[in-house]
């Protein structure tokens, strides 16, 4: 079960390179070698499983039908948090676990992708709320300190002090406030960093690969999963991958894999979470704001030069790959945000809209009959519905590492020989090595690369110490230091995405490697042609392929905008489906 060493699988001098050449090598490996573990699903949990397994010395492959983090893992609230509201549900163990993981990621595992953010909870009642909410935030901070929490303790504020920090709040909307600290993360780039780190340790990471069936054999009279039937969506070639254990980490697609094998008691329900992205100058506040709604909470989250505002928590039973926000969703968020804001937000303030589907555990038929997904647990569960197939469901983004370790523990029980325990608590992700040093180098790097300090700071937050790889591209071709139209990203990042980050389609870059799709009022349309030309040069696209990628992007943007004007989920879904899926995947 010896895994290849990291140095034997590096592409050139770039560690964990998901290059086109590496993809071809990994496809060959999946089709010819016997693996210990095959992971299905390229979200944060699947990538976490691949990293956990390969760092235990196992032979590991991962397949994803679209792109890394193309589902829920690129559409979260971008927060690493314990879930303050879960304390009301007395889910103390979940909160403690998540806060421990928050501290671990911020200190050791991925500090270059984690930022501290302060949140204010406005109080609307003078006595009981200060006592009730204050007790909750106090417990939150105390639970965090069991994990050597690096964040500051909460504080109580008067109304005057609160309005000084957040002038955009209506005076009539609060009598005081409590401020506390949490953390935020670039979710898509974090998932990518996990996958690339797994690749650097010897795992085979192959996207654009659909599971068309499971390999099932009768072993000692027991039907057992021994691998999967795969289709390479880039070449349309079918092949088989054999593995001693298969881990199903597909999130809201979990039941699809179960249907290929056997019924399972483990099931998930999709809860739709909608976020709006607004310009930074729309809200004048030095901290994030947490507002209570009848159903849950609404976050106003500072995100670079933008605000993220959300989220909703409603049932979704339509297209899982491209969930759509309706006009009703947008109105709901604006209505509740504007109850607290002096200057109301309007649709003109919205630059982008994105929707994620949370894969919530569906523990019983009774709960399944309840339409309120806000009541479903964020805890995770592991099951083996048929020998050889281990499924992981539920959970929170923050606790992905624990979820992955539990899934690999379950899979390891059927492997020959000794399998060591998880060690990912001490595995530093690519980009975060020696981060304390690199975080202090923006001026030196800016001078060396002849780039503005602001550009270097953005690159550091996104790439960490792997900024050197991006800057090497700029040094080789200084024209690639130019910004892309409509955004703050530079052309070299598109080249890097195609060359080393596994981007195979234009939407992989505009929606996940970069965030132009939600940060630009034109939703990436201005950058689409330039980015496609850069990718074409790297990936050898024909003029026809390049034009097709751009056309598909325009279709996507048009469909999303039209869906955002639809009155309900069903209509929004119907409109969103009009856009062509770049990988040709269509859901019933």
Long-range contacts (C-beta under 8 A, 24 or more apart in sequence): 1-36, 1-57, 1-58, 1-59, 1-415, 1-416, 1-417, 1-419, 2-57, 3-54, 3-57, 3-58, 3-59, 3-60, 3-201, 3-202, 3-203, 4-202, 5-202, 6-200, 6-201, 6-202, 8-202, 9-199, 9-200, 9-202, 10-200, 11-500, 14-466, 14-469, 14-500, 15-196, 15-200, 15-430, 15-466, 16-196, 16-197, 16-198, 16-199, 16-200, 16-430, 17-196, 17-199, 17-499, 17-500, 18-195, 18-196, 18-199, 18-205, 18-500, 18-501, 18-502, 19-499, 19-500, 20-539, 22-199, 23-206, 23-207, 23-502, 25-204, 26-61, 26-204, 26-205, 26-206, 27-206, 27-209, 27-232, 27-239, 29-61, 29-204, 30-61, 30-63, 30-204, 30-206, 30-230, 30-239, 30-241, 31-239, 31-240, 31-241, 33-59, 34-59, 34-242, 34-243, 34-244, 35-59, 35-60, 35-61, 35-227, 35-241, 35-242, 35-243, 35-244, 36-60, 36-243, 36-244, 36-245, 36-415, 37-61, 37-243, 37-244, 37-245, 37-246, 37-247, 37-408, 37-411, 38-62, 38-63, 38-227, 38-228, 38-241, 38-243, 38-245, 38-246, 38-247, 39-63, 39-246, 39-247, 39-249, 40-64, 40-211, 40-228, 40-246, 40-247, 40-248, 40-249, 40-250, 40-257, 41-248, 41-249, 41-250, 41-251, 41-253, 42-66, 42-67, 42-68, 42-69, 42-70, 42-191, 42-195, 42-205, 42-207, 43-68, 43-69, 43-71, 43-72, 43-73, 43-191, 43-249, 43-250, 43-251, 44-69, 44-73, 44-187, 44-190, 44-191, 44-194, 44-397, 44-400, 45-73, 45-249, 45-251, 45-392, 45-395, 45-400, 45-403, 45-404, 45-407, 46-247, 46-249, 46-250, 47-191, 47-194, 47-195, 47-198, 47-205, 48-194, 48-400, 48-401, 48-403, 48-404, 48-424, 49-247, 49-249, 49-392, 49-404, 49-407, 49-408, 50-194, 50-195, 50-198, 50-203, 50-205, 51-194, 51-195, 51-197, 51-198, 51-201, 51-203, 51-404, 51-424, 51-427, 52-401, 52-404, 52-405, 52-407, 52-408, 52-422, 52-424, 53-203, 53-247, 53-408, 53-411, 54-198, 54-201, 54-202, 54-203, 55-198, 55-201, 55-422, 55-423, 55-424, 55-427, 56-408, 56-412, 56-419, 56-420, 56-421, 56-422, 56-423, 57-419, 57-420, 58-412, 58-415, 58-419, 59-202, 60-198, 60-202, 60-203, 60-204, 61-203, 61-204, 61-205, 61-206, 61-241, 61-243, 62-195, 62-198, 62-203, 62-204, 62-205, 62-206, 63-206, 63-207, 63-209, 63-211, 63-228, 63-230, 63-241, 64-206, 64-207, 64-208, 64-209, 65-207, 65-208, 65-209, 65-210, 65-211, 65-233, 65-583, 65-585, 66-207, 66-208, 66-321, 66-583, 66-585, 67-207, 67-208, 67-502, 67-503, 67-504, 67-505, 67-507, 67-508, 67-512, 68-188, 68-191, 68-192, 68-195, 68-205, 68-207, 68-502, 68-512, 69-187, 69-188, 69-191, 69-192, 69-512, 70-321, 70-508, 70-512, 71-251, 71-252, 71-320, 71-321, 71-356, 71-357, 72-251, 72-252, 72-356, 72-357, 72-358, 72-359, 73-187, 73-188, 73-191, 73-397, 74-187, 74-188, 74-191, 74-356, 74-511, 74-512, 75-187, 75-273, 75-275, 75-354, 75-355, 75-356, 75-357, 76-187, 76-273, 76-356, 76-397, 77-273, 77-275, 77-299, 77-301, 77-308, 77-310, 77-311, 78-184, 78-185, 78-186, 78-187, 78-301, 78-303, 78-308, 79-117, 79-182, 79-183, 79-184, 79-185, 79-299, 79-301, 79-397, 79-398, 80-105, 80-106, 80-114, 80-182, 80-183, 80-184, 80-185, 80-397, 80-398, 81-182, 81-183, 81-398, 82-140, 82-143, 82-144, 82-398, 83-378, 83-396, 83-398, 84-136, 84-137, 84-140, 84-180, 84-290, 85-296, 85-297, 86-378, 87-136, 87-139, 87-140, 88-136, 91-377, 91-378, 91-379, 92-143, 94-378, 94-379, 94-396, 94-399, 95-140, 95-143, 96-143, 96-146, 96-147, 97-399, 97-402, 98-396, 98-398, 98-399, 99-140, 99-143, 99-144, 99-146, 99-147, 99-149, 100-146, 100-147, 101-147, 101-398, 101-399, 101-401, 101-402, 102-144, 102-147, 102-149, 102-182, 102-183, 102-398, 103-144, 103-147, 103-148, 103-149, 103-150, 104-147, 104-401, 104-425, 105-183, 105-185, 105-398, 105-401, 106-150, 106-183, 107-148, 107-150, 108-425, 108-426, 108-428, 109-401, 109-424, 109-425, 109-427, 109-428, 109-429, 109-432, 110-185, 110-190, 110-193, 110-428, 110-429, 110-431, 110-432, 111-432, 111-435, 112-431, 112-432, 112-435, 112-438, 112-439, 112-460, 112-461, 112-463, 112-464, 112-465, 113-185, 113-186, 113-189, 113-190, 113-193, 113-429, 113-431, 113-432, 113-461, 113-464, 114-183, 114-184, 114-185, 115-183, 115-184, 115-185, 115-461, 116-150, 116-151, 116-181, 116-182, 116-183, 117-181, 117-182, 117-183, 117-184, 117-287, 117-288, 117-301, 117-302, 118-179, 118-180, 118-181, 118-182, 118-286, 118-287, 118-288, 119-179, 119-180, 119-181, 119-182, 119-287, 119-288, 119-289, 119-290, 119-299, 120-157, 120-162, 120-165, 120-166, 120-177, 120-178, 120-179, 120-285, 120-287, 120-288, 120-289, 120-290, 121-177, 121-178, 121-179, 121-180, 121-290, 122-162, 122-169, 122-173, 122-174, 122-176, 122-177, 122-289, 122-290, 122-291, 122-340, 123-174, 123-175, 123-176, 123-177, 123-178, 124-173, 124-174, 124-175, 125-175, 126-175, 126-176, 130-156, 130-176, 130-178, 133-178, 134-178, 137-178, 137-180, 140-180, 141-180, 151-181, 151-182, 151-183, 152-181, 154-178, 154-179, 154-180, 154-181, 155-179, 155-180, 165-285, 165-286, 165-287, 166-284, 166-285, 166-286, 166-287, 166-289, 167-284, 167-285, 167-342, 168-283, 168-284, 168-285, 168-341, 168-342, 168-343, 169-285, 169-289, 169-340, 169-341, 169-342, 170-340, 170-341, 170-342, 171-342, 173-339, 173-340, 174-340, 179-287, 184-301, 184-303, 185-397, 186-461, 186-462, 187-397, 188-512, 188-513, 188-515, 189-462, 189-513, 190-429, 192-501, 192-502, 192-512, 192-513, 193-429, 193-430, 193-431, 193-432, 193-464, 194-400, 194-429, 195-502, 196-430, 196-501, 197-427, 197-429, 197-430, 200-430, 205-502, 206-232, 207-502, 207-504, 208-232, 208-233, 208-234, 208-504, 208-583, 209-233, 210-585, 211-257, 211-260, 212-238, 213-260, 214-246, 214-257, 214-260, 214-261, 214-389, 215-240, 215-242, 216-261, 216-386, 216-388, 219-387, 222-387, 223-262, 223-386, 223-387, 224-386, 224-387, 224-388, 225-261, 225-386, 225-387, 225-388, 225-389, 226-388, 233-583, 233-584, 233-585, 234-504, 244-388, 244-414, 244-415, 244-416, 245-388, 245-389, 245-390, 245-411, 245-412, 245-414, 245-415, 246-388, 246-389, 246-390, 247-390, 247-391, 247-392, 247-407, 247-408, 247-411, 248-389, 248-390, 248-391, 248-392, 249-391, 249-392, 249-404, 249-407, 251-357, 251-359, 252-320, 252-357, 252-359, 253-320, 254-359, 254-391, 254-393, 257-389, 257-391, 258-385, 258-391, 261-385, 261-386, 261-389, 262-385, 262-386, 263-385, 264-383, 264-385, 264-391, 265-383, 265-385, 266-361, 266-381, 266-383, 266-385, 266-391, 266-393, 267-361, 267-362, 267-368, 267-393, 268-359, 268-360, 268-361, 268-362, 268-393, 268-394, 269-315, 269-359, 269-360, 269-362, 269-368, 269-373, 269-376, 270-315, 270-316, 270-317, 270-320, 270-323, 270-357, 270-358, 270-359, 270-360, 271-313, 271-314, 271-315, 271-316, 271-357, 271-358, 271-360, 271-373, 271-374, 271-376, 272-312, 272-313, 272-314, 272-315, 272-316, 272-323, 272-329, 272-355, 272-356, 272-357, 272-569, 273-310, 273-311, 273-312, 273-313, 273-355, 273-356, 273-357, 273-358, 274-310, 274-311, 274-312, 274-325, 274-329, 274-330, 274-333, 274-353, 274-354, 274-355, 275-308, 275-309, 275-310, 275-311, 275-353, 275-354, 275-355, 275-356, 276-308, 276-309, 276-310, 276-330, 276-333, 276-334, 276-350, 276-352, 276-353, 277-303, 277-306, 277-307, 277-308, 277-309, 277-350, 277-351, 277-352, 277-353, 277-354, 277-518, 277-519, 278-306, 278-307, 278-309, 278-345, 278-349, 278-350, 278-351, 279-305, 279-306, 279-307, 279-349, 279-351, 280-304, 280-305, 280-306, 280-307, 282-307, 282-343, 282-345, 282-349, 283-307, 283-341, 283-345, 289-340, 291-336, 291-337, 291-339, 291-340, 293-336, 295-372, 295-374, 296-374, 298-333, 298-336, 298-337, 300-337, 304-458, 304-519, 305-488, 305-519, 306-351, 306-519, 309-333, 309-337, 309-345, 311-356, 313-358, 313-373, 313-374, 314-373, 314-569, 315-371, 315-373, 316-357, 316-569, 318-569, 318-570, 318-573, 319-573, 319-576, 319-577, 319-587, 320-357, 320-587, 321-581, 321-585, 321-587, 322-576, 322-577, 322-579, 322-581, 323-355, 323-356, 323-357, 323-573, 323-576, 324-355, 324-560, 324-563, 324-564, 324-566, 324-569, 324-572, 324-573, 324-575, 324-576, 325-353, 325-354, 325-355, 325-563, 325-564, 325-572, 326-563, 326-564, 326-566, 326-567, 326-568, 326-569, 326-571, 326-572, 327-564, 327-565, 327-566, 327-567, 327-572, 328-567, 328-568, 329-355, 330-564, 351-518, 351-519, 351-520, 351-521, 352-517, 352-518, 352-519, 352-520, 352-523, 353-518, 353-560, 353-564, 354-517, 354-518, 359-393, 359-394, 359-395, 360-394, 361-393, 361-394, 380-406, 382-406, 382-407, 382-410, 384-410, 387-414, 388-414, 401-425, 430-464, 430-466, 431-463, 431-464, 431-465, 431-466, 432-464, 432-465, 433-464, 433-465, 434-465, 435-464, 435-465, 438-464, 438-465, 438-467, 445-471, 449-474, 449-475, 449-481, 450-478, 450-481, 451-481, 451-490, 455-488, 455-490, 458-488, 458-489, 459-490, 459-493, 462-493, 469-496, 469-500, 470-496, 473-499, 480-534, 484-514, 484-516, 484-526, 484-527, 484-530, 484-531, 485-526, 485-527, 485-530, 486-516, 486-520, 486-521, 486-522, 486-524, 486-525, 486-526, 486-527, 487-514, 487-516, 487-519, 487-520, 487-524, 487-526, 487-527, 489-514, 489-516, 489-527, 491-530, 491-534, 494-530, 494-531, 494-534, 494-535, 495-534, 495-537, 495-538, 497-535, 498-534, 498-535, 498-538, 498-539, 499-538, 503-535, 504-539, 505-549, 505-582, 505-583, 506-531, 506-532, 506-535, 506-549, 506-550, 506-552, 506-553, 506-582, 507-552, 507-553, 507-556, 507-582, 509-535, 510-553, 517-557, 522-557, 523-557, 523-560, 523-561, 524-553, 524-557, 525-553, 525-554, 525-557, 528-553, 528-554, 549-582, 552-579, 552-580, 552-582, 555-579, 555-580
